[in-house]
Amino acid sequence: MLENADPARKLAKHEYSDIAGRLRERLYEVQKACWESGVGSVVVFEGWDAAGKGTAISALTRRLEPRGFRLHPIQAPRTHEQEMPWLWRFWNRLPNYGEMAIFDQSWYGRVFEDRVAGLNSEREWQQAFSDITEFERAITDDGYVLIKVFLHISRKEQARRLKRLARDPLCAWQLTTDVWRRHRVYAAHEAAAEEMLERTGTEWGPWTIVDATNRRWATVRVFETIIRGLEAGLQGRGITVPEHAARAA
């Protein structure tokens, strides 16, 4: 699946400014319609270190109604969370109806990064595939819109970005030993990502793979993906999509 990403797609700065402005307005309109209609949404960001998840999320949230969303940067489970079923902490972060939850990494860590690092057994990560699809089926059956984005860059591009970050004293602190370790075993993560995308891409929770080699192109694709997902969620519930958003789609 990852081989279908096209690193040649680019967007010039002047083109991006115009397109991004229109997309931000459209996103606000559709978010407002979801708020007023009680349609909750869950947006999942996964992908490589240095692929630009933070950049995309920052651009996305800049125009959202701040009362209508919550960002969840997911780290390793805390001690008390380890005593609960592993999906418990994600159930607790689901948004109220009409609101949006944005996950900067998510439950997919169990079958992606944690799997490669050997933090869980094969039985655990194999079972996690079923747990994940059932979890996502349950929340979409309950009315949530689920949007999943995987930001993809090549190993060569990742190396270039990590080296650039290492030279920047304001960013070098982000490069932990875990980041470099994951880069060294890029191939193992790529194999895990391929299986993850294939086994958890469902009718109710499809993946959108975004080639993030060009940050402007990636940001636009993220906006378009989320807008389309929210519009489809409104339409699927018989709710009229705001006129401007429908015309701009």
RABEL-V262657 format. One line per field, one symbol per residue. ss: DSSP state (~ for helix, > for strand, _ for the rest). psi: psi as a letter, one per 30 degrees, with the letter a starting at -180 (. if undefined). burial: I if it has 9 or more other C-alpha atoms within 8 Angstrom, else O. A space follows every 10 residues. Layout:
ss = ???
psi = ???
burial = ???
This chain:
ss = _~~~______ __~~~~~~~~ ~~~~~~~~~~ ~~~~~~~___ >>>>>>>___ __~~~~~~~~ ~____~~~>> >>>_____~~ ~~_____~~~ ~________> >>>>__~~~~ ~_~~~~~___ _~~~~~~~~~ ~~~~~~~~~~ ~___>>>>>> >>__~~~~~~ ~~~~~~~___ _~~~__~~~~ ~~~~_~~~~~ ~~~~~~~~~~ ______>>>> >___~~~~~~ ~~~~~~~~~~ ~~~~~~____ __~~~~~~_
psi = efffkjffkl kleeeeeeee eeeeeeeeee eeeeeffgjl kjkkklalkg fgeeeeeeee fefljffglk kjjkakklef ffflkffefe efgkllkflk kkjjlaffee gdeeeefgfl leeefeeeee eeeeeeeeee fffkkkkkkj kklleeeeee eeeeeffjff ffffileeee eeefheeeee eeeeeeeefg jlefilkjkj kgejeeeeee eeeeeeeeee eeeeefggkk kkeeeeef.
burial = OOOOIOIOOO IOOOOIOOII OOIIIIIIII IIIIIOOIII IIIIIIIIOO IIIOOIIOII OOIIIOOIII OIOOOOOOOO IIOOOOOIOI OOOOIOIIII IIIIIIOIII IIIIIIOOOI OOOOIIOIIO OIIOOIIOII OOOIIIIIII IIIOOOIIIO IIOOIIOOOO IIOOIOOOII OIIOOIOOIO OIIIOIIOOI IIOOIIIOII IIIIOIIIII IIIIIIIIII IOIIIOOOOO IIOOIIOOO
